[in-house]
């Protein structure tokens, strides 16, 4: 009744590049056999649970965990790409300085795969946008509730590269959903 849906909804399942230590036991029971192998974890999500996309989070790159190198992250990405044939969403560890060092090598390792990489925020969008520009990937733009900041972030990314304008995905986790 609200109109046509030209694109069917898809389901993404998130995996980490390391075993999650703080997850509850009831959740671990579904994936504990594949936690230590991100490629197997991704494959299980696709084959057993029907995931349409995989969101790969480079949690091990976090300096507070394993401080994995950009090369280690790129190698993990290649293994996951070999294991599954679904689109990938790539997240860093969530620490802007470290993420800036891993996005370039990861984007290069996934060249030709049309990855969705993020998140780019007002303070750290340049390394993310540069990696996406250089290797023709898509970018996740994330901003707080203020729609003006979301608009400004899109403008800043577009100023770096006009082709990225058609490759920006705005993360609606907060702004579009509201409180």
C-alpha positions, 0 to 999 in steps of 0.5 A: 500500500506504500508503493512498489519495492523494486529491490528485494530486501537482503540480509547481511550477516556480520563476521569478525576476523577473530573469535569474539571473546565477549559473546554470550554462550547461546550465540557462540553455539551457532558459530564456535566451530568456525570462529577461528576461520573467517572464511569458514565463518562467512561460508557457513553464514551463506550456505547454512543461514542464507546470508545475501551479504557478508559484513566483515569486521576487522576487529583484530586490527584494534590495537587493544586486541591483536593490532593486526597489520594491514597485510594480515587484514588484506590476506583475510579479505582474500580468503573470505572472497575465495570462500563466498560469492556474495557481496562484502561489506568491510568495516575497520576496527572502529579506531580511526587512526588504525582504520586509516592504515588498513583501508588502503591495503584491504581495498587493493586486495579486493580490487574488482570486487565492488566492496562496500567500505566504511565507515567514513565520518566527518573526521576520517573520511579522507583515507576511506574515500581515497581507498574507495576511489583508487580501487573503485569501491563503494563508501559508507558515510556515517554521521550523527543525527544532524542532517546538515552534517550528513549533507556536508559529509556527502559534499566533502566525499564528492569533492574528493571524487565526483565518481564517488557520488554514485557510490555513497551509501549513507548509514541510517543507523541513527539519523534516519531512524531517529529516537 
